[in-house]
Amino acid sequence: MLHIYDAAAELGYRPTFFLRMVQQCGGLEAARHLLDTPAPSEGFTRLWELGRLDLSVEAVALREEFCGLFTERQLEVARRRLEEYRSHGC
């Protein structure tokens, strides 16, 4: 999760709320929390605007090495968000 912050910062976007959440709750709990919310986070939307949804929590959660850490519902939320935003283009 800290890699997401570092990579976004290299793009000029510093998701400080996300960083604070990771520092307070840990990366896994922060990711689960974001996937349990009804709408995408502002950070997700900003990464979409930057054309870097690959850096989103949603994309990371769907990676083979991490998907076992999430519920099927959380993974479905991640898939749906990515599909919806990718279909809108930027």
N, CA, C and O atoms as a GROMACS GRO file, in nm:
protein
  360
    1MET      N    1   0.081  -0.119   0.000
    1MET     CA    2   0.000   0.000   0.000
    1MET      C    3   0.086   0.126   0.000
    1MET      O    4   0.050   0.227  -0.060
    2LEU      N    5   0.200   0.119   0.066
    2LEU     CA    6   0.288   0.235   0.064
    2LEU      C    7   0.344   0.259  -0.075
    2LEU      O    8   0.376   0.372  -0.111
    3HIS      N    9   0.357   0.152  -0.154
    3HIS     CA   10   0.402   0.168  -0.293
    3HIS      C   11   0.303   0.254  -0.371
    3HIS      O   12   0.343   0.334  -0.456
    4ILE      N   13   0.174   0.237  -0.344
    4ILE     CA   14   0.073   0.318  -0.411
    4ILE      C   15   0.099   0.466  -0.383
    4ILE      O   16   0.098   0.548  -0.475
    5TYR      N   17   0.124   0.500  -0.258
    5TYR     CA   18   0.151   0.639  -0.221
    5TYR      C   19   0.275   0.689  -0.293
    5TYR      O   20   0.274   0.796  -0.353
    6ASP      N   21   0.383   0.612  -0.286
    6ASP     CA   22   0.509   0.655  -0.348
    6ASP      C   23   0.495   0.674  -0.499
    6ASP      O   24   0.543   0.773  -0.554
    7ALA      N   25   0.429   0.580  -0.565
    7ALA     CA   26   0.412   0.590  -0.710
    7ALA      C   27   0.324   0.708  -0.746
    7ALA      O   28   0.350   0.777  -0.845
    8ALA      N   29   0.219   0.732  -0.669
    8ALA     CA   30   0.132   0.847  -0.695
    8ALA      C   31   0.207   0.978  -0.672
    8ALA      O   32   0.190   1.074  -0.748
    9ALA      N   33   0.290   0.982  -0.568
    9ALA     CA   34   0.368   1.102  -0.540
    9ALA      C   35   0.463   1.135  -0.655
    9ALA      O   36   0.487   1.252  -0.684
   10GLU      N   37   0.516   1.032  -0.720
   10GLU     CA   38   0.602   1.055  -0.835
   10GLU      C   39   0.526   1.122  -0.949
   10GLU      O   40   0.586   1.187  -1.035
   11LEU      N   41   0.395   1.105  -0.952
   11LEU     CA   42   0.310   1.168  -1.054
   11LEU      C   43   0.265   1.308  -1.013
   11LEU      O   44   0.198   1.377  -1.089
   12GLY      N   45   0.304   1.349  -0.893
   12GLY     CA   46   0.263   1.480  -0.843
   12GLY      C   47   0.137   1.476  -0.760
   12GLY      O   48   0.086   1.581  -0.721
   13TYR      N   49   0.085   1.359  -0.734
   13TYR     CA   50  -0.036   1.344  -0.652
   13TYR      C   51   0.004   1.279  -0.520
   13TYR      O   52   0.062   1.171  -0.518
   14ARG      N   53  -0.026   1.346  -0.411
   14ARG     CA   54   0.009   1.294  -0.279
   14ARG      C   55  -0.119   1.262  -0.201
   14ARG      O   56  -0.179   1.351  -0.141
   15PRO      N   57  -0.159   1.135  -0.202
   15PRO     CA   58  -0.283   1.097  -0.133
   15PRO      C   59  -0.260   1.087   0.018
   15PRO      O   60  -0.244   0.978   0.073
   16THR      N   61  -0.260   1.202   0.085
   16THR     CA   62  -0.226   1.206   0.227
   16THR      C   63  -0.329   1.137   0.315
   16THR      O   64  -0.292   1.075   0.415
   17PHE      N   65  -0.457   1.146   0.280
   17PHE     CA   66  -0.560   1.076   0.359
   17PHE      C   67  -0.535   0.925   0.354
   17PHE      O   68  -0.544   0.857   0.455
   18PHE      N   69  -0.504   0.875   0.234
   18PHE     CA   70  -0.475   0.733   0.217
   18PHE      C   71  -0.352   0.694   0.298
   18PHE      O   72  -0.353   0.591   0.366
   19LEU      N   73  -0.248   0.774   0.293
   19LEU     CA   74  -0.126   0.744   0.368
   19LEU      C   75  -0.155   0.739   0.518
   19LEU      O   76  -0.110   0.649   0.588
   20ARG      N   77  -0.231   0.835   0.566
   20ARG     CA   78  -0.266   0.838   0.708
   20ARG      C   79  -0.346   0.713   0.747
   20ARG      O   80  -0.323   0.656   0.854
   21MET      N   81  -0.438   0.672   0.662
   21MET     CA   82  -0.518   0.553   0.689
   21MET      C   83  -0.429   0.428   0.696
   21MET      O   84  -0.447   0.344   0.784
   22VAL      N   85  -0.335   0.417   0.604
   22VAL     CA   86  -0.244   0.302   0.604
   22VAL      C   87  -0.158   0.303   0.730
   22VAL      O   88  -0.136   0.199   0.791
   23GLN      N   89  -0.110   0.420   0.768
   23GLN     CA   90  -0.026   0.429   0.888
   23GLN      C   91  -0.103   0.397   1.014
   23GLN      O   92  -0.048   0.337   1.107
   24GLN      N   93  -0.230   0.435   1.020
   24GLN     CA   94  -0.310   0.412   1.139
   24GLN      C   95  -0.368   0.271   1.147
   24GLN      O   96  -0.371   0.212   1.255
   25CYS      N   97  -0.413   0.218   1.034
   25CYS     CA   98  -0.486   0.090   1.034
   25CYS      C   99  -0.406  -0.025   0.977
   25CYS      O  100  -0.439  -0.142   1.000
   26GLY      N  101  -0.300   0.006   0.904
   26GLY     CA  102  -0.228  -0.096   0.830
   26GLY      C  103  -0.281  -0.104   0.688
   26GLY      O  104  -0.396  -0.067   0.662
   27GLY      N  105  -0.200  -0.152   0.600
   27GLY     CA  106  -0.236  -0.155   0.458
   27GLY      C  107  -0.357  -0.240   0.427
   27GLY      O  108  -0.444  -0.198   0.350
   28LEU      N  109  -0.364  -0.358   0.485
   28LEU     CA  110  -0.474  -0.448   0.455
   28LEU      C  111  -0.607  -0.392   0.503
   28LEU      O  112  -0.705  -0.393   0.428
   29GLU      N  113  -0.612  -0.343   0.625
   29GLU     CA  114  -0.737  -0.287   0.677
   29GLU      C  115  -0.778  -0.162   0.602
   29GLU      O  116  -0.897  -0.139   0.580
   30ALA      N  117  -0.682  -0.081   0.562
   30ALA     CA  118  -0.714   0.039   0.483
   30ALA      C  119  -0.776  -0.003   0.350
   30ALA      O  120  -0.876   0.054   0.307
   31ALA      N  121  -0.716  -0.102   0.285
   31ALA     CA  122  -0.769  -0.150   0.156
   31ALA      C  123  -0.909  -0.208   0.174
   31ALA      O  124  -0.999  -0.178   0.095
   32ARG      N  125  -0.929  -0.289   0.276
   32ARG     CA  126  -1.062  -0.346   0.301
   32ARG      C  127  -1.166  -0.238   0.325
   32ARG      O  128  -1.277  -0.245   0.274
   33HIS      N  129  -1.127  -0.138   0.402
   33HIS     CA  130  -1.219  -0.027   0.430
   33HIS      C  131  -1.260   0.044   0.300
   33HIS      O  132  -1.378   0.071   0.279
   34LEU      N  133  -1.163   0.073   0.214
   34LEU     CA  134  -1.193   0.141   0.089
   34LEU      C  135  -1.282   0.057  -0.002
   34LEU      O  136  -1.367   0.110  -0.074
   35LEU      N  137  -1.263  -0.074   0.001
   35LEU     CA  138  -1.346  -0.162  -0.081
   35LEU      C  139  -1.485  -0.184  -0.022
   35LEU      O  140  -1.576  -0.230  -0.091
   36ASP      N  141  -1.501  -0.153   0.105
   36ASP     CA  142  -1.631  -0.167   0.170
   36ASP      C  143  -1.717  -0.041   0.161
   36ASP      O  144  -1.832  -0.042   0.206
   37THR      N  145  -1.664   0.065   0.105
   37THR     CA  146  -1.741   0.188   0.091
   37THR      C  147  -1.827   0.179  -0.035
   37THR      O  148  -1.790   0.112  -0.131
   38PRO      N  149  -1.942   0.246  -0.035
   38PRO     CA  150  -2.033   0.235  -0.150
   38PRO      C  151  -1.983   0.302  -0.277
   38PRO      O  152  -2.023   0.264  -0.387
   39ALA      N  153  -1.897   0.401  -0.265
   39ALA     CA  154  -1.849   0.474  -0.382
   39ALA      C  155  -1.696   0.474  -0.385
   39ALA      O  156  -1.632   0.461  -0.281
   40PRO      N  157  -1.639   0.488  -0.503
   40PRO     CA  158  -1.493   0.496  -0.511
   40PRO      C  159  -1.441   0.617  -0.433
   40PRO      O  160  -1.510   0.718  -0.420
   41SER      N  161  -1.321   0.605  -0.382
   41SER     CA  162  -1.260   0.714  -0.307
   41SER      C  163  -1.218   0.826  -0.402
   41SER      O  164  -1.211   0.808  -0.523
   42GLU      N  165  -1.192   0.942  -0.344
   42GLU     CA  166  -1.139   1.053  -0.424
   42GLU      C  167  -1.006   1.014  -0.486
   42GLU      O  168  -0.975   1.054  -0.598
   43GLY      N  169  -0.928   0.937  -0.412
   43GLY     CA  170  -0.799   0.891  -0.464
   43GLY      C  171  -0.814   0.804  -0.588
   43GLY      O  172  -0.737   0.816  -0.682
   44PHE      N  173  -0.914   0.716  -0.586
   44PHE     CA  174  -0.940   0.632  -0.702
   44PHE      C  175  -0.972   0.719  -0.823
   44PHE      O  176  -0.920   0.698  -0.932
   45THR      N  177  -1.059   0.818  -0.801
   45THR     CA  178  -1.097   0.908  -0.909
   45THR      C  179  -0.977   0.986  -0.960
   45THR      O  180  -0.963   1.007  -1.080
   46ARG      N  181  -0.892   1.030  -0.869
   46ARG     CA  182  -0.772   1.106  -0.911
   46ARG      C  183  -0.679   1.017  -0.991
   46ARG      O  184  -0.623   1.062  -1.092
   47LEU      N  185  -0.660   0.893  -0.950
   47LEU     CA  186  -0.576   0.800  -1.027
   47LEU      C  187  -0.635   0.775  -1.165
   47LEU      O  188  -0.562   0.761  -1.263
   48TRP      N  189  -0.768   0.768  -1.174
   48TRP     CA  190  -0.834   0.754  -1.304
   48TRP      C  191  -0.802   0.874  -1.393
   48TRP      O  192  -0.770   0.859  -1.511
   49GLU      N  193  -0.812   0.994  -1.334
   49GLU     CA  194  -0.781   1.116  -1.411
   49GLU      C  195  -0.637   1.115  -1.461
   49GLU      O  196  -0.608   1.168  -1.568
   50LEU      N  197  -0.548   1.057  -1.383
   50LEU     CA  198  -0.406   1.049  -1.420
   50LEU      C  199  -0.377   0.931  -1.514
   50LEU      O  200  -0.264   0.914  -1.560
   51GLY      N  201  -0.479   0.850  -1.541
   51GLY     CA  202  -0.459   0.733  -1.626
   51GLY      C  203  -0.379   0.624  -1.560
   51GLY      O  204  -0.309   0.548  -1.627
   52ARG      N  205  -0.389   0.615  -1.427
   52ARG     CA  206  -0.308   0.518  -1.351
   52ARG      C  207  -0.393   0.436  -1.254
   52ARG      O  208  -0.359   0.424  -1.136
   53LEU      N  209  -0.502   0.380  -1.304
   53LEU     CA  210  -0.581   0.292  -1.219
   53LEU      C  211  -0.504   0.169  -1.174
   53LEU      O  212  -0.545   0.102  -1.079
   54ASP      N  213  -0.394   0.139  -1.240
   54ASP     CA  214  -0.311   0.028  -1.197
   54ASP      C  215  -0.253   0.051  -1.057
   54ASP      O  216  -0.209  -0.044  -0.992
   55LEU      N  217  -0.253   0.175  -1.012
   55LEU     CA  218  -0.204   0.207  -0.878
   55LEU      C  219  -0.314   0.208  -0.773
   55LEU      O  220  -0.287   0.234  -0.656
   56SER      N  221  -0.436   0.182  -0.813
   56SER     CA  222  -0.548   0.187  -0.718
   56SER      C  223  -0.549   0.065  -0.626
   56SER      O  224  -0.496  -0.041  -0.660
   57VAL      N  225  -0.610   0.082  -0.511
   57VAL     CA  226  -0.631  -0.029  -0.418
   57VAL      C  227  -0.708  -0.140  -0.488
   57VAL      O  228  -0.680  -0.258  -0.468
   58GLU      N  229  -0.804  -0.101  -0.571
   58GLU     CA  230  -0.885  -0.198  -0.643
   58GLU      C  231  -0.798  -0.289  -0.731
   58GLU      O  232  -0.815  -0.411  -0.731
   59ALA      N  233  -0.707  -0.229  -0.804
   59ALA     CA  234  -0.620  -0.307  -0.892
   59ALA      C  235  -0.525  -0.395  -0.812
   59ALA      O  236  -0.500  -0.510  -0.850
   60VAL      N  237  -0.472  -0.342  -0.704
   60VAL     CA  238  -0.380  -0.421  -0.620
   60VAL      C  239  -0.453  -0.539  -0.557
   60VAL      O  240  -0.399  -0.649  -0.552
   61ALA      N  241  -0.576  -0.518  -0.510
   61ALA     CA  242  -0.653  -0.625  -0.446
   61ALA      C  243  -0.678  -0.741  -0.542
   61ALA      O  244  -0.687  -0.856  -0.500
   62LEU      N  245  -0.689  -0.711  -0.671
   62LEU     CA  246  -0.716  -0.815  -0.770
   62LEU      C  247  -0.592  -0.890  -0.816
   62LEU      O  248  -0.604  -0.987  -0.890
   63ARG      N  249  -0.475  -0.847  -0.774
   63ARG     CA  250  -0.354  -0.921  -0.810
   63ARG      C  251  -0.356  -1.059  -0.747
   63ARG      O  252  -0.405  -1.078  -0.635
   64GLU      N  253  -0.304  -1.154  -0.819
   64GLU     CA  254  -0.306  -1.293  -0.774
   64GLU      C  255  -0.247  -1.310  -0.633
   64GLU      O  256  -0.299  -1.386  -0.552
   65GLU      N  257  -0.139  -1.238  -0.605
   65GLU     CA  258  -0.072  -1.254  -0.475
   65GLU      C  259  -0.149  -1.193  -0.359
   65GLU      O  260  -0.118  -1.221  -0.243
   66PHE      N  261  -0.250  -1.108  -0.388
   66PHE     CA  262  -0.324  -1.043  -0.281
   66PHE      C  263  -0.472  -1.079  -0.275
   66PHE      O  264  -0.535  -1.057  -0.171
   67CYS      N  265  -0.529  -1.133  -0.380
   67CYS     CA  266  -0.674  -1.152  -0.385
   67CYS      C  267  -0.726  -1.243  -0.274
   67CYS      O  268  -0.842  -1.230  -0.235
   68GLY      N  269  -0.645  -1.332  -0.223
   68GLY     CA  270  -0.689  -1.420  -0.115
   68GLY      C  271  -0.710  -1.349   0.017
   68GLY      O  272  -0.764  -1.408   0.111
   69LEU      N  273  -0.669  -1.224   0.025
   69LEU     CA  274  -0.684  -1.146   0.149
   69LEU      C  275  -0.818  -1.075   0.158
   69LEU      O  276  -0.851  -1.014   0.260
   70PHE      N  277  -0.896  -1.082   0.050
   70PHE     CA  278  -1.021  -1.007   0.043
   70PHE      C  279  -1.139  -1.100   0.023
   70PHE      O  280  -1.125  -1.211  -0.029
   71THR      N  281  -1.256  -1.053   0.065
   71THR     CA  282  -1.378  -1.132   0.046
   71THR      C  283  -1.417  -1.128  -0.102
   71THR      O  284  -1.370  -1.042  -0.178
   72GLU      N  285  -1.502  -1.220  -0.141
   72GLU     CA  286  -1.549  -1.221  -0.279
   72GLU      C  287  -1.625  -1.092  -0.311
   72GLU      O  288  -1.616  -1.040  -0.422
   73ARG      N  289  -1.700  -1.042  -0.214
   73ARG     CA  290  -1.773  -0.916  -0.234
   73ARG      C  291  -1.677  -0.800  -0.257
   73ARG      O  292  -1.701  -0.718  -0.345
   74GLN      N  293  -1.569  -0.792  -0.179
   74GLN     CA  294  -1.471  -0.685  -0.196
   74GLN      C  295  -1.404  -0.695  -0.334
   74GLN      O  296  -1.379  -0.593  -0.399
   75LEU      N  297  -1.375  -0.816  -0.376
   75LEU     CA  298  -1.314  -0.835  -0.508
   75LEU      C  299  -1.410  -0.796  -0.620
   75LEU      O  300  -1.369  -0.741  -0.722
   76GLU      N  301  -1.538  -0.825  -0.600
   76GLU     CA  302  -1.637  -0.787  -0.700
   76GLU      C  303  -1.649  -0.635  -0.708
   76GLU      O  304  -1.662  -0.580  -0.818
   77VAL      N  305  -1.645  -0.568  -0.595
   77VAL     CA  306  -1.647  -0.421  -0.593
   77VAL      C  307  -1.528  -0.368  -0.670
   77VAL      O  308  -1.541  -0.275  -0.751
   78ALA      N  309  -1.411  -0.425  -0.646
   78ALA     CA  310  -1.289  -0.381  -0.717
   78ALA      C  311  -1.304  -0.400  -0.867
   78ALA      O  312  -1.272  -0.311  -0.945
   79ARG      N  313  -1.352  -0.517  -0.908
   79ARG     CA  314  -1.371  -0.544  -1.052
   79ARG      C  315  -1.469  -0.446  -1.115
   79ARG      O  316  -1.443  -0.390  -1.222
   80ARG      N  317  -1.581  -0.428  -1.048
   80ARG     CA  318  -1.686  -0.340  -1.101
   80ARG      C  319  -1.636  -0.196  -1.116
   80ARG      O  320  -1.659  -0.133  -1.220
   81ARG      N  321  -1.569  -0.145  -1.014
   81ARG     CA  322  -1.518  -0.008  -1.022
   81ARG      C  323  -1.419   0.008  -1.137
   81ARG      O  324  -1.427   0.104  -1.214
   82LEU      N  325  -1.328  -0.085  -1.148
   82LEU     CA  326  -1.229  -0.076  -1.256
   82LEU      C  327  -1.296  -0.083  -1.392
   82LEU      O  328  -1.262  -0.007  -1.483
   83GLU      N  329  -1.391  -0.174  -1.407
   83GLU     CA  330  -1.461  -0.186  -1.536
   83GLU      C  331  -1.539  -0.059  -1.569
   83GLU      O  332  -1.535  -0.011  -1.682
   84GLU      N  333  -1.610  -0.005  -1.470
   84GLU     CA  334  -1.690   0.116  -1.493
   84GLU      C  335  -1.603   0.233  -1.533
   84GLU      O  336  -1.636   0.305  -1.628
   85TYR      N  337  -1.495   0.254  -1.463
   85TYR     CA  338  -1.410   0.370  -1.492
   85TYR      C  339  -1.330   0.352  -1.620
   85TYR      O  340  -1.305   0.448  -1.693
   86ARG      N  341  -1.288   0.231  -1.647
   86ARG     CA  342  -1.213   0.209  -1.772
   86ARG      C  343  -1.302   0.226  -1.894
   86ARG      O  344  -1.254   0.265  -2.000
   87SER      N  345  -1.430   0.198  -1.880
   87SER     CA  346  -1.521   0.211  -1.994
   87SER      C  347  -1.553   0.358  -2.025
   87SER      O  348  -1.601   0.389  -2.134
   88HIS      N  349  -1.526   0.449  -1.928
   88HIS     CA  350  -1.555   0.590  -1.950
   88HIS      C  351  -1.441   0.664  -2.016
   88HIS      O  352  -1.460   0.776  -2.063
   89GLY      N  353  -1.324   0.606  -2.021
   89GLY     CA  354  -1.210   0.675  -2.081
   89GLY      C  355  -1.176   0.801  -2.003
   89GLY      O  356  -1.244   0.836  -1.908
   90CYS      N  357  -1.071   0.866  -2.045
   90CYS     CA  358  -1.030   0.988  -1.975
   90CYS      C  359  -0.990   1.093  -2.075
   90CYS      O  360  -0.951   1.203  -2.037
   0.00000   0.00000   0.00000
